[in-house]
Amino acid sequence: MIIPIRFIGSGGQGNVLAAYILGDAAVRHGLNAVQTAMYSAQVRGAPTRADVIISDEDVYDVRAEEPTYLIVMSQSAVYAFKSTRPKVVIAESNVSDIPMRYEKLYKINAIEIAKSLGSLNVQNMVFLGYLVKLLGIIPIEVVEDSIRDNISPKWIDLDIKALREGYKRAEEDM
């Protein structure tokens, strides 16, 4: 099994962190994972990409050019990375134009969920929870452990709540 995953968004949305947490959780669960990121020197607003490849075999690629899963956090990122060819797209509900071919599309209102939890900054964890449920290969508890070990203590509880909410939404959509 080799599962390439790509997170795309705008700088400041946390897609690089979400990819890191996912890769770390995969390794904790006994899988192999490689995580890479591409972002601009501009801190916020520029298109960003973070790739994770998870496998039960050795991983030799570092970029997920044809990802099984594409997580879309912003419309502008879709245009920046429109050459991506995913199988499954998980997109923010306000992303209306996805000019790439895909087999399955899921929409989630991660922005509103994050706001309802108290901070837009946890939008990335909502997406991560949704993805973890769809993947079905890493227990959510392992992802929570990764969050506890890699996130600033002031964000841990809120990030885990957001992760669980995204996971729950995916259960409802399956």
C-alpha positions as CSV (number, residue, x, y, z in Angstrom):
1,M,0.0,0.0,0.0
2,I,1.3,3.4,-0.9
3,I,-1.0,6.4,-0.2
4,P,0.2,9.8,-1.5
5,I,-1.6,12.8,0.1
6,R,-1.4,16.5,-0.8
7,F,-2.6,19.4,1.4
8,I,-3.0,22.7,-0.4
9,G,-4.0,26.0,1.0
10,S,-2.8,29.5,1.7
11,G,0.0,30.4,4.0
12,G,-1.1,30.5,7.6
13,Q,-3.9,27.9,7.2
14,G,-1.7,25.2,8.8
15,N,-1.6,22.6,6.0
16,V,2.1,22.0,6.6
17,L,1.5,21.3,10.2
18,A,-1.4,19.0,9.4
19,A,0.8,17.1,7.0
20,Y,3.5,16.8,9.6
21,I,1.1,15.5,12.3
22,L,-0.3,12.9,9.8
23,G,3.2,11.7,8.9
24,D,4.3,11.5,12.5
25,A,1.1,9.6,13.4
26,A,1.7,7.1,10.5
27,V,5.2,6.4,11.8
28,R,4.0,6.0,15.4
29,H,1.5,3.5,14.0
30,G,4.3,1.4,12.4
31,L,4.0,2.7,8.8
32,N,6.5,4.5,6.7
33,A,6.0,8.1,5.9
34,V,7.7,11.0,4.1
35,Q,6.5,14.6,4.4
36,T,7.6,17.5,2.3
37,A,6.4,21.1,1.9
38,M,6.5,24.0,-0.5
39,Y,5.7,27.5,0.5
40,S,6.6,31.0,-0.3
41,A,8.8,33.4,1.7
42,Q,5.7,35.4,2.1
43,V,4.4,34.3,5.6
44,R,0.6,34.5,5.0
45,G,-1.6,34.3,2.0
46,A,0.7,32.7,-0.6
47,P,-0.1,29.2,-2.0
48,T,1.3,26.4,0.1
49,R,1.6,22.7,-0.5
50,A,2.5,19.9,1.9
51,D,2.8,16.3,0.7
52,V,2.7,13.1,2.8
53,I,3.3,9.6,1.4
54,I,2.3,6.8,3.7
55,S,3.2,3.2,3.0
56,D,3.7,-0.2,4.5
57,E,6.7,-0.4,2.1
58,D,9.8,1.7,1.8
59,V,9.0,5.2,0.4
60,Y,11.3,6.6,-2.4
61,D,9.3,9.5,-3.6
62,V,9.1,12.8,-1.8
63,R,6.3,14.5,-3.7
64,A,2.7,13.4,-4.2
65,E,2.2,14.5,-7.7
66,E,-0.8,12.2,-8.3
67,P,-2.2,12.0,-4.8
68,T,-4.9,9.6,-3.7
69,Y,-6.2,12.3,-1.5
70,L,-6.1,16.1,-2.1
71,I,-7.1,18.4,0.8
72,V,-8.1,21.8,-0.5
73,M,-8.2,24.6,2.1
74,S,-8.6,27.6,-0.3
75,Q,-9.7,28.5,-3.8
76,S,-6.5,30.3,-4.7
77,A,-4.5,27.1,-3.9
78,V,-6.6,25.2,-6.4
79,Y,-5.5,27.5,-9.2
80,A,-1.8,27.4,-8.0
81,F,-1.7,23.6,-8.0
82,K,-4.2,22.8,-10.8
83,S,-1.9,20.3,-12.5
84,T,-2.5,18.0,-9.5
85,R,-4.4,14.8,-10.4
86,P,-6.1,13.4,-7.3
87,K,-8.5,10.5,-6.9
88,V,-10.3,12.0,-3.9
89,V,-10.7,15.7,-3.1
90,I,-11.6,16.9,0.4
91,A,-12.4,20.6,0.0
92,E,-13.5,23.6,2.1
93,S,-17.2,24.1,1.3
94,N,-16.6,27.6,-0.1
95,V,-14.2,26.3,-2.8
96,S,-16.5,26.4,-5.8
97,D,-14.1,25.8,-8.8
98,I,-12.0,22.6,-8.8
99,P,-10.7,22.5,-12.4
100,M,-9.1,19.1,-12.1
101,R,-10.3,15.5,-12.7
102,Y,-11.1,13.4,-9.6
103,E,-13.2,10.4,-8.8
104,K,-14.8,11.6,-5.5
105,L,-15.4,15.0,-3.9
106,Y,-16.2,15.6,-0.3
107,K,-17.0,19.1,1.0
108,I,-16.6,20.2,4.6
109,N,-17.2,23.6,6.2
110,A,-14.0,23.4,8.2
111,I,-13.9,27.2,8.5
112,E,-17.3,27.3,10.3
113,I,-16.5,24.3,12.4
114,A,-13.2,25.9,13.5
115,K,-15.0,29.2,14.3
116,S,-17.6,27.4,16.3
117,L,-14.8,25.8,18.4
118,G,-13.3,29.2,19.1
119,S,-10.5,29.7,16.6
120,L,-10.1,29.7,12.8
121,N,-6.6,28.5,13.5
122,V,-7.8,24.9,14.0
123,Q,-9.3,24.6,10.5
124,N,-6.3,22.4,9.6
125,M,-7.1,19.9,12.3
126,V,-10.8,19.7,11.2
127,F,-9.5,18.6,7.7
128,L,-7.0,16.2,9.3
129,G,-9.7,14.5,11.3
130,Y,-11.9,14.1,8.2
131,L,-9.0,12.7,6.3
132,V,-8.0,10.3,9.1
133,K,-11.5,8.8,9.1
134,L,-11.5,8.4,5.3
135,L,-8.1,6.8,5.3
136,G,-9.0,4.3,8.0
137,I,-5.4,3.2,8.6
138,I,-4.3,5.3,11.6
139,P,-6.3,5.3,14.8
140,I,-7.5,8.7,15.9
141,E,-5.9,8.2,19.3
142,V,-2.4,7.9,17.6
143,V,-3.1,11.2,15.8
144,E,-4.1,12.8,19.1
145,D,-0.8,11.5,20.7
146,S,1.1,13.2,17.9
147,I,-0.8,16.4,18.5
148,R,0.1,16.3,22.2
149,D,3.8,15.8,21.5
150,N,4.1,18.3,18.6
151,I,1.8,21.2,19.3
152,S,2.2,24.1,21.7
153,P,0.4,23.2,25.0
154,K,-2.0,26.1,24.7
155,W,-3.4,24.6,21.4
156,I,-3.5,20.9,22.3
157,D,-7.1,20.7,23.7
158,L,-8.6,22.8,20.9
159,D,-6.7,21.0,18.2
160,I,-7.9,17.6,19.5
161,K,-11.5,18.9,19.6
162,A,-11.2,20.1,16.0
163,L,-9.6,16.8,15.0
164,R,-12.5,14.8,16.6
165,E,-15.1,17.1,15.0
166,G,-13.6,16.5,11.5
167,Y,-13.5,12.8,12.2
168,K,-17.2,12.9,13.2
169,R,-18.2,14.8,10.1
170,A,-16.5,12.2,7.9
171,E,-18.4,9.4,9.7
172,E,-21.6,11.3,8.8
173,D,-20.6,11.7,5.2
174,M,-19.5,8.1,4.6
